[in-house]
Amino acid sequence: MLAVAAGAPACRGWEGDVILARGASGADAAPGIDAPSAGDAPLASETMAPIECPPETREVRLLFADGRLATFHADATPATLTNVLQLSCGISSSAQQTPPSFAVDRHGDVWLLDENGTLFTIPRGTGTCIATGFDMTKAGGPFRMAFVADAGAPDKETLFIAVGTNKSAAGVPQNSELAALNLVGLPTAGARVTFQGWPMLTGTGDLGAGKGSLWGLFPSPATAMVTQNPRLKEISPETGALGPRDILEQAIVSPDLPRVVAWRGDFWIFVSGSRNLASRVSGVNGSPLVHADLGTELDGRPAELVAAAVSTCAPVR
C-alpha cells in the first residue's frame, strides 16, 4: 500500500514516526520512504504538549457548508449539537464535485481537506486553520480520510485516505485508491489498493485485539434521483482487502453519498438535503436503531451538513 508523504512534519505526539500502513518507521519503513530529518520544524499546533484523548475526542464532529464545526453528542436523548466553531478557512457550499473532508486525531485536532485541495490542521477547541503545505495533487486527487488505531500500539494512529480517481464527465470520481498518508518527509510514490467507487471512510480505536478497524461506505448505482443504496464494508488496513459482508443494505434518501462514523460498536449515518438527518444503525446487521432530525439551522442560521468524523478515542463498545 502506498504511503503518501505530506509536506507537513510529524503529527503531534508521534515523535517523527513515518506513518505507513500501520505506522512502520525507520528500518521497517518501505523502500523509498524517507524518515524525517532532525531539522523538521513542528506545526504551530505542536508547540504545546499534546493531551491524549481529551473528553471532546469521544464525540462525533460535524462540518457544515458555511465553515462551522459542531460537536454531535450521540449519547444524548435527543442527540444534540454544541460547541459550534467558525473556521477561519472558508468552505464553499457550491463545491459539489469535491466537497471538503476531515478527520479528528487523538488530541482533538482536526485535519481538513478543503474543496480547493488544501490540507489544514485546526487545533483542538479553536477554529484557526493552519495550512500544512500539503495539497491533494501530491496524493493524486481529492481524498476522503479517517484515522485508525495502530496494530500493537493502539495509542498511536494512522491516517488513511481514499483518493478519488477515474472522474466522470461531470468530474465526479468513479473509483478510488487506498493509501496511508505520511505526515512527514517529502511526497513519495508507491503501490496502492484500488476500489470500485469512492467511499466515505471511518476508523476506530482499539477493539480489544490491540488494533482498530477501518470501514468504507461505498456508493452503488442510484435507484432514483435522490436514493442511494450504499454498501458499508470493513477494509483491512494491512492489505486493503474488503470484508465479505455488507453491513448496511438499505435505500437511503439523500442527494449524495451519506457520511458515516463508527461509534460505540454501531454506525451513525448522516444525510443532508431538505433537512440534516442522522441515523444510528447496528454494527451487526445495519438495522436502524435511532433517528435524529438535526433540522435546517444551527444557532439560528441555515446549515447544510457536508462532512462527519470521529477520533480513535471514541467509545467502541
C-alpha positions as CSV (number, residue, x, y, z in Angstrom):
1,M,0.0,0.0,0.0
2,L,1.3,3.5,-0.8
3,A,2.3,5.9,1.9
4,V,1.9,9.4,0.5
5,A,4.2,11.7,2.4
6,A,2.8,15.1,3.2
7,G,4.8,18.3,3.3
8,A,3.8,18.7,7.0
9,P,6.2,17.4,9.7
10,A,5.3,14.7,12.2
11,C,1.8,14.7,13.7
12,R,1.9,15.9,17.2
13,G,2.5,13.1,19.7
14,W,4.0,10.7,17.1
15,E,7.6,12.0,17.6
16,G,8.6,11.8,13.9
17,D,7.3,8.3,13.1
18,V,6.8,7.7,9.4
19,I,3.2,6.5,9.0
20,L,3.0,3.7,6.5
21,A,0.2,1.1,6.6
22,R,0.2,0.6,10.4
23,G,2.9,3.1,11.4
24,A,6.1,1.4,10.2
25,S,9.2,3.6,10.6
26,G,12.9,3.6,10.4
27,A,14.3,0.2,9.4
28,D,10.7,-1.2,9.0
29,A,9.7,1.5,6.5
30,A,9.0,0.5,2.9
31,P,11.8,1.2,0.3
32,G,11.6,4.8,-0.9
33,I,10.0,6.2,2.2
34,D,12.1,8.9,3.7
35,A,12.3,9.2,7.5
36,P,12.0,12.8,8.9
37,S,15.1,14.8,9.2
38,A,16.3,16.2,12.5
39,G,15.6,19.7,11.2
40,D,11.8,19.3,10.7
41,A,10.1,22.2,12.4
42,P,6.9,21.5,14.3
43,L,3.5,22.7,13.2
44,A,2.1,25.7,15.2
45,S,-0.2,23.3,16.9
46,E,2.7,21.2,18.1
47,T,4.3,23.8,20.3
48,M,2.1,22.8,23.3
49,A,2.3,19.4,24.9
50,P,-0.3,17.1,23.4
51,I,-3.3,15.9,25.5
52,E,-4.1,12.3,24.9
53,C,-7.9,11.7,24.3
54,P,-9.4,14.8,25.9
55,P,-13.1,14.5,26.6
56,E,-14.3,16.1,23.4
57,T,-12.5,13.4,21.3
58,R,-15.1,10.9,22.4
59,E,-17.8,12.8,20.5
60,V,-18.7,13.0,16.8
61,R,-17.7,16.2,14.9
62,L,-19.8,17.6,12.1
63,L,-18.8,20.1,9.4
64,F,-21.3,22.5,7.8
65,A,-21.2,24.1,4.4
66,D,-20.6,27.6,5.8
67,G,-17.4,26.5,7.6
68,R,-18.9,25.9,11.0
69,L,-17.8,22.9,13.1
70,A,-20.0,21.4,15.7
71,T,-20.0,18.6,18.3
72,F,-22.7,15.9,17.9
73,H,-23.5,14.2,21.2
74,A,-24.5,10.8,20.1
75,D,-25.3,9.6,23.7
76,A,-27.7,12.4,24.4
77,T,-31.5,11.9,24.2
78,P,-32.4,13.5,21.9
79,A,-29.0,13.8,20.2
80,T,-27.7,17.4,20.4
81,L,-25.2,19.8,18.8
82,T,-22.9,22.0,20.8
83,N,-19.5,23.8,20.8
84,V,-20.1,25.5,17.4
85,L,-16.9,27.0,16.0
86,Q,-16.5,29.1,12.9
87,L,-13.4,28.0,10.9
88,S,-11.0,30.7,9.6
89,C,-10.6,28.8,6.3
90,G,-13.5,29.3,4.0
91,I,-15.6,26.4,2.7
92,S,-17.7,26.7,-0.4
93,S,-21.1,25.0,-0.4
94,S,-21.1,25.2,-4.2
95,A,-18.2,22.7,-4.5
96,Q,-20.4,19.6,-5.1
97,Q,-17.8,17.7,-7.1
98,T,-15.1,17.9,-4.4
99,P,-16.7,18.5,-1.1
100,P,-14.5,19.0,2.0
101,S,-13.5,16.1,4.1
102,F,-11.9,15.9,7.5
103,A,-10.6,13.7,10.3
104,V,-10.0,14.1,14.0
105,D,-6.9,12.9,15.7
106,R,-6.4,11.6,19.3
107,H,-5.5,15.0,20.5
108,G,-8.7,16.6,19.3
109,D,-7.1,18.4,16.4
110,V,-9.0,18.5,13.1
111,W,-7.3,17.6,9.7
112,L,-9.4,19.3,7.0
113,L,-9.0,19.0,3.2
114,D,-11.0,21.8,1.7
115,E,-12.7,21.8,-1.7
116,N,-9.6,23.5,-3.2
117,G,-7.4,20.7,-2.2
118,T,-5.5,22.3,0.7
119,L,-4.9,20.3,3.9
120,F,-5.2,22.2,7.1
121,T,-4.9,21.4,10.8
122,I,-7.2,23.0,13.3
123,P,-6.0,22.9,16.9
124,R,-8.4,21.5,19.5
125,G,-11.0,23.9,20.7
126,T,-10.3,26.6,18.1
127,G,-11.4,27.5,14.6
128,T,-8.0,28.5,13.5
129,C,-6.9,26.8,10.2
130,I,-3.2,26.2,9.8
131,A,-2.0,25.2,6.3
132,T,0.2,22.1,6.3
133,G,1.8,22.8,2.9
134,F,0.3,19.6,1.5
135,D,-2.4,19.6,-1.2
136,M,-4.4,16.9,-2.9
137,T,-2.3,17.0,-6.0
138,K,0.5,15.3,-4.1
139,A,-1.9,12.4,-3.3
140,G,-3.1,12.3,-6.9
141,G,-6.5,13.9,-6.4
142,P,-9.2,14.7,-3.8
143,F,-9.4,12.3,-0.9
144,R,-11.6,11.2,2.0
145,M,-9.9,10.2,5.2
146,A,-10.0,8.6,8.7
147,F,-7.6,7.8,11.5
148,V,-7.3,4.1,12.7
149,A,-5.5,2.9,15.8
150,D,-2.3,1.1,15.0
151,A,-1.9,-2.6,15.5
152,G,0.3,-3.3,18.5
153,A,0.3,0.3,19.5
154,P,-3.3,1.4,19.8
155,D,-2.3,4.7,21.5
156,K,-0.9,5.7,18.0
157,E,-2.8,6.0,14.8
158,T,-2.5,6.1,11.0
159,L,-4.3,8.5,8.7
160,F,-5.8,6.5,5.8
161,I,-7.1,8.2,2.7
162,A,-9.2,7.1,-0.3
163,V,-8.1,9.1,-3.3
164,G,-10.8,9.7,-5.9
165,T,-9.9,8.6,-9.4
166,N,-11.4,8.0,-12.9
167,K,-13.6,11.0,-12.9
168,S,-16.9,11.0,-14.9
169,A,-17.8,13.6,-17.5
170,A,-19.3,15.6,-14.6
171,G,-16.0,15.5,-12.7
172,V,-17.1,13.1,-10.0
173,P,-14.6,10.3,-9.2
174,Q,-15.9,6.8,-10.0
175,N,-13.1,4.8,-8.4
176,S,-10.6,5.3,-5.6
177,E,-7.2,4.2,-4.3
178,L,-6.5,3.5,-0.7
179,A,-3.3,4.8,0.9
180,A,-1.8,5.7,4.2
181,L,-0.8,9.3,4.4
182,N,2.6,10.1,5.7
183,L,2.7,13.3,7.8
184,V,6.4,13.7,7.5
185,G,9.0,13.9,4.7
186,L,8.5,14.6,1.1
187,P,5.9,13.3,-1.4
188,T,6.6,9.7,-2.3
189,A,5.0,7.3,-4.8
190,G,4.3,3.6,-4.4
191,A,1.7,0.9,-4.8
192,R,-1.9,1.5,-4.0
193,V,-5.0,-0.6,-3.5
194,T,-7.8,0.2,-6.0
195,F,-11.5,0.2,-5.3
196,Q,-14.6,0.5,-7.4
197,G,-16.4,3.5,-6.1
198,W,-15.1,6.3,-3.8
199,P,-16.0,5.5,-0.2
200,M,-16.5,7.6,2.8
201,L,-14.1,6.4,5.5
202,T,-14.4,6.0,9.2
203,G,-12.0,4.3,11.7
204,T,-12.0,3.1,15.3
205,G,-9.7,2.8,18.3
206,D,-8.6,-0.5,19.9
207,L,-11.4,-3.0,19.6
208,G,-9.8,-5.3,22.2
209,A,-7.5,-7.1,19.8
210,G,-4.7,-4.4,20.0
211,K,-5.8,-2.6,16.8
212,G,-8.5,-0.5,15.3
213,S,-10.7,-1.1,12.3
214,L,-11.2,0.8,9.0
215,W,-14.6,1.0,7.3
216,G,-15.8,2.4,4.0
217,L,-19.3,3.4,2.9
218,F,-19.3,2.7,-0.8
219,P,-21.7,4.1,-3.3
220,S,-23.8,2.0,-5.6
221,P,-26.0,2.9,-8.6
222,A,-28.9,5.1,-7.5
223,T,-32.4,3.7,-8.0
224,A,-33.9,7.2,-8.2
225,M,-32.6,10.7,-8.4
226,V,-32.2,11.1,-4.7
227,T,-32.0,7.5,-3.5
228,Q,-28.7,5.9,-2.5
229,N,-28.0,2.2,-1.9
230,P,-24.6,2.4,-0.2
231,R,-22.6,-0.6,1.0
232,L,-20.8,-0.4,4.3
233,K,-17.8,-2.8,4.3
234,E,-14.7,-3.4,6.6
235,I,-11.4,-2.7,4.9
236,S,-8.2,-4.3,6.1
237,P,-5.7,-1.6,7.0
238,E,-2.8,-4.0,6.3
239,T,-3.9,-5.2,2.8
240,G,-6.8,-3.1,1.7
241,A,-8.9,-6.2,1.3
242,L,-12.7,-5.8,1.7
243,G,-14.6,-7.8,4.2
244,P,-17.0,-10.4,2.9
245,R,-20.2,-8.9,4.2
246,D,-22.2,-5.6,3.6
247,I,-23.2,-4.3,7.0
248,L,-25.6,-1.8,5.5
249,E,-28.1,-2.8,2.9
250,Q,-30.9,-0.3,2.7
251,A,-32.0,2.5,0.5
252,I,-31.3,6.0,1.9
253,V,-32.9,9.1,0.6
254,S,-30.0,11.6,0.0
255,P,-28.8,13.7,-2.9
256,D,-25.3,12.4,-2.5
257,L,-23.4,9.6,-0.6
258,P,-24.2,9.8,3.1
259,R,-21.5,10.5,5.7
260,V,-20.6,7.8,8.2
261,V,-18.8,7.4,11.5
262,A,-18.2,4.4,13.7
263,W,-19.3,4.9,17.3
264,R,-19.8,2.5,20.2
265,G,-19.9,-0.6,18.1
266,D,-22.5,0.8,15.7
267,F,-22.5,3.4,12.9
268,W,-24.1,6.9,12.6
269,I,-25.2,7.7,9.1
270,F,-25.7,11.4,8.2
271,V,-27.6,12.8,5.2
272,S,-28.3,16.4,4.1
273,G,-30.8,17.8,1.7
274,S,-34.1,19.5,2.7
275,R,-33.1,18.6,6.3
276,N,-30.0,17.4,8.1
277,L,-30.7,13.9,9.4
278,A,-28.8,11.3,11.5
279,S,-29.5,7.6,12.0
280,R,-27.7,5.1,14.2
281,V,-27.6,1.7,12.7
282,S,-26.5,-1.6,14.1
283,G,-22.8,-2.6,13.6
284,V,-24.0,-6.2,13.3
285,N,-26.7,-6.1,10.6
286,G,-27.2,-2.4,9.7
287,S,-30.7,-2.3,11.2
288,P,-31.9,1.2,12.2
289,L,-31.7,1.9,16.0
290,V,-32.1,5.6,16.5
291,H,-33.2,8.5,14.2
292,A,-32.4,12.2,14.9
293,D,-33.6,15.2,12.9
294,L,-31.0,17.9,13.2
295,G,-33.1,20.4,11.4
296,T,-32.1,23.0,8.9
297,E,-30.4,25.6,11.1
298,L,-27.5,25.8,13.6
299,D,-27.6,28.6,16.1
300,G,-30.4,30.3,14.2
301,R,-28.6,30.3,10.8
302,P,-29.2,28.0,7.8
303,A,-26.8,25.0,8.0
304,E,-26.1,22.2,5.5
305,L,-24.1,19.2,6.7
306,V,-21.2,18.3,4.4
307,A,-18.9,16.0,6.4
308,A,-18.6,14.0,9.6
309,A,-15.7,12.5,11.6
310,V,-14.8,10.8,14.9
311,S,-11.5,10.2,16.5
312,T,-10.0,6.8,17.6
313,C,-10.7,7.9,21.2
314,A,-14.4,7.5,20.7
315,P,-16.1,4.6,22.5
316,V,-16.0,1.3,20.7
317,R,-18.5,-0.6,22.9
